[in-house]
């Protein structure tokens, strides 16, 4: 082996030391950057976890709201169905009533006697034409008041006719 002078050896030692120092410094700077990157990645991962949790919470709340809306809609739907069933039953009742023959209800015996007495009075009054016209005017007035919405009792008192006559006039007008 050849003898290497001390100058070269010390120069070689300095160069090696500088290279080792550069490698150590490079390693520490690289490690520092890696730590920063790891910190950033860790922060982002935490943010993602928080976002994920908040999304889960939002989804659960949306599911609860949707379920409550669905329950409300179901109850409203059942209420509407009940109403429709009731209307259908009423419709069937009305159709049954329309299919039955109409039976006229006879007035009580008292009213028949009153009407009979009034007819007798009118027959007696047949003689003068003025009285006929006056009675016809009363009937016309009664019909007019009925069209205006007055009740049979009110018409009878205003026109000076019996309630039976007024009801007869109203029935004839229909």
C-alpha positions as a printed NumPy array, in Angstrom:
array([[   0.   ,    0.   ,    0.   ],
       [   1.119,    3.328,   -0.771],
       [   1.615,    5.795,    1.855],
       [  -0.946,    8.624,    1.757],
       [   0.375,   11.858,    3.05 ],
       [  -1.289,   13.328,    6.062],
       [  -2.45 ,   16.377,    4.156],
       [  -4.579,   14.289,    1.918],
       [  -5.857,   12.277,    4.77 ],
       [  -6.925,   15.347,    6.717],
       [  -8.403,   16.848,    3.532],
       [ -10.207,   13.609,    2.908],
       [ -11.428,   13.656,    6.523],
       [ -12.746,   17.221,    6.141],
       [ -14.54 ,   16.362,    2.896],
       [ -16.028,   13.244,    4.49 ],
       [ -17.102,   15.241,    7.555],
       [ -18.727,   17.907,    5.342],
       [ -20.496,   15.215,    3.371],
       [ -21.709,   13.505,    6.539],
       [ -22.803,   16.879,    7.971],
       [ -24.621,   17.638,    4.707],
       [ -26.325,   14.248,    4.828],
       [ -27.318,   14.76 ,    8.463],
       [ -28.631,   18.253,    7.713],
       [ -30.47 ,   16.94 ,    4.652],
       [ -31.965,   14.168,    6.791],
       [ -33.13 ,   16.649,    9.477],
       [ -34.635,   19.06 ,    6.913],
       [ -36.287,   16.192,    5.096],
       [ -37.596,   14.845,    8.395],
       [ -38.892,   18.332,    9.308],
       [ -40.768,   18.554,    5.976],
       [ -42.153,   15.058,    6.508],
       [ -43.374,   16.092,    9.965],
       [ -45.065,   19.176,    8.496],
       [ -46.669,   17.045,    5.797],
       [ -47.699,   14.461,    8.392],
       [ -49.189,   17.244,   10.543],
       [ -51.119,   18.62 ,    7.56 ],
       [ -52.336,   15.126,    6.668],
       [ -53.318,   14.498,   10.276],
       [ -55.251,   17.792,   10.391],
       [ -56.994,   16.942,    7.13 ],
       [ -57.831,   13.474,    8.433],
       [ -59.356,   15.053,   11.565],
       [ -61.361,   17.449,    9.405],
       [ -62.551,   14.548,    7.282],
       [ -63.613,   12.641,   10.415],
       [ -65.503,   15.7  ,   11.676],
       [ -67.168,   16.128,    8.291],
       [ -68.033,   12.448,    8.234],
       [ -69.574,   12.677,   11.721],
       [ -71.536,   15.788,   10.814],
       [ -72.757,   14.118,    7.607],
       [ -73.852,   11.081,    9.629],
       [ -75.702,   13.393,   12.023],
       [ -77.366,   15.222,    9.138],
       [ -78.4  ,   11.952,    7.524],
       [ -79.883,   10.673,   10.797],
       [ -81.773,   13.941,   11.317],
       [ -83.022,   13.847,    7.732],
       [ -84.207,   10.274,    8.273],
       [ -86.066,   11.32 ,   11.45 ],
       [ -87.706,   14.241,    9.671],
       [ -88.606,   12.039,    6.722],
       [ -90.11 ,    9.411,    9.034],
       [ -92.158,   12.034,   10.882],
       [ -93.369,   13.475,    7.566],
       [ -94.273,   10.019,    6.326],
       [ -96.183,    9.314,    9.556],
       [ -98.013,   12.629,    9.249],
       [ -98.858,   11.883,    5.613],
       [-100.072,    8.405,    6.551],
       [-102.347,    9.805,    9.249],
       [-103.666,   12.478,    6.863],
       [-104.2  ,    9.828,    4.21 ],
       [-106.142,    7.632,    6.616],
       [-108.208,   10.677,    7.649],
       [-108.994,   11.454,    4.023],
       [-109.852,    7.8  ,    3.425],
       [-112.27 ,    7.872,    6.372],
       [-113.885,   11.022,    4.99 ],
       [-114.179,    9.437,    1.544],
       [-115.704,    6.301,    3.055],
       [-118.189,    8.475,    4.946],
       [-119.033,   10.356,    1.755],
       [-119.465,    7.089,   -0.098],
       [-121.88 ,    5.866,    2.588],
       [-123.816,    9.164,    2.385],
       [-123.919,    8.852,   -1.395],
       [-125.364,    5.355,   -1.116],
       [-127.978,    6.614,    1.361],
       [-128.949,    9.438,   -0.984],
       [-129.181,    7.064,   -3.937],
       [-131.392,    4.729,   -1.898],
       [-133.617,    7.629,   -0.922],
       [-133.834,    8.788,   -4.514],
       [-134.762,    5.299,   -5.643],
       [-137.643,    5.044,   -3.143],
       [-140.993,    6.445,   -4.191],
       [-141.768,    9.812,   -2.678],
       [-144.432,    9.578,   -0.007],
       [-146.081,   12.846,    0.797],
       [-146.559,   13.42 ,    4.443],
       [-150.13 ,   14.28 ,    5.28 ],
       [-150.605,   17.365,    7.414],
       [-152.   ,   16.888,   10.902],
       [-155.777,   16.719,   11.26 ],
       [-155.91 ,   20.244,   12.772],
       [-154.382,   21.826,    9.684],
       [-156.754,   19.913,    7.425],
       [-159.69 ,   21.26 ,    9.417],
       [-158.29 ,   24.813,    9.199],
       [-157.759,   24.513,    5.454],
       [-161.25 ,   23.044,    5.067],
       [-162.76 ,   25.927,    7.076],
       [-160.83 ,   28.469,    5.038],
       [-161.972,   26.894,    1.799],
       [-165.557,   27.048,    3.04 ],
       [-165.062,   30.742,    3.844],
       [-163.662,   31.344,    0.396],
       [-166.609,   29.611,   -1.231],
       [-168.894,   31.898,    0.723],
       [-166.847,   34.873,   -0.423],
       [-167.164,   33.914,   -4.091],
       [-169.907,   36.402,   -4.644],
       [-168.062,   39.708,   -4.963],
       [-165.244,   40.02 ,   -7.536],
       [-163.401,   42.561,   -5.407],
       [-162.834,   40.001,   -2.682],
       [-161.534,   37.488,   -5.244],
       [-159.016,   40.03 ,   -6.494],
       [-158.04 ,   40.877,   -2.918],
       [-157.418,   37.173,   -2.131],
       [-155.468,   36.745,   -5.368],
       [-153.357,   39.788,   -4.434],
       [-152.678,   38.203,   -1.048],
       [-151.546,   35.007,   -2.745],
       [-149.309,   36.914,   -5.138],
       [-147.867,   38.892,   -2.208],
       [-147.278,   35.629,   -0.301],
       [-145.434,   34.16 ,   -3.286],
       [-143.291,   37.294,   -3.59 ],
       [-142.388,   37.224,    0.104],
       [-141.522,   33.526,   -0.167],
       [-139.118,   34.299,   -3.013],
       [-137.491,   36.932,   -0.8  ],
       [-136.845,   34.253,    1.807],
       [-139.458,   34.94 ,    4.454],
       [-140.638,   32.024,    6.596],
       [-144.227,   30.718,    6.284],
       [-145.128,   32.188,    9.703],
       [-143.826,   35.638,    8.74 ],
       [-145.657,   35.544,    5.42 ],
       [-148.888,   34.45 ,    7.103],
       [-148.758,   37.326,    9.572],
       [-147.898,   39.972,    6.936],
       [-150.411,   38.893,    4.303],
       [-153.133,   37.938,    6.782],
       [-153.414,   34.322,    5.599],
       [-153.257,   31.123,    7.601],
       [-150.037,   29.171,    7.777],
       [-151.695,   26.296,    5.903],
       [-152.596,   28.582,    2.991],
       [-149.068,   29.954,    2.88 ],
       [-147.581,   26.445,    2.851],
       [-150.018,   25.451,    0.121],
       [-148.933,   28.462,   -1.959],
       [-145.283,   27.587,   -1.38 ],
       [-145.872,   23.965,   -2.362],
       [-147.67 ,   25.048,   -5.527],
       [-144.809,   27.422,   -6.425],
       [-142.326,   24.543,   -6.359]])
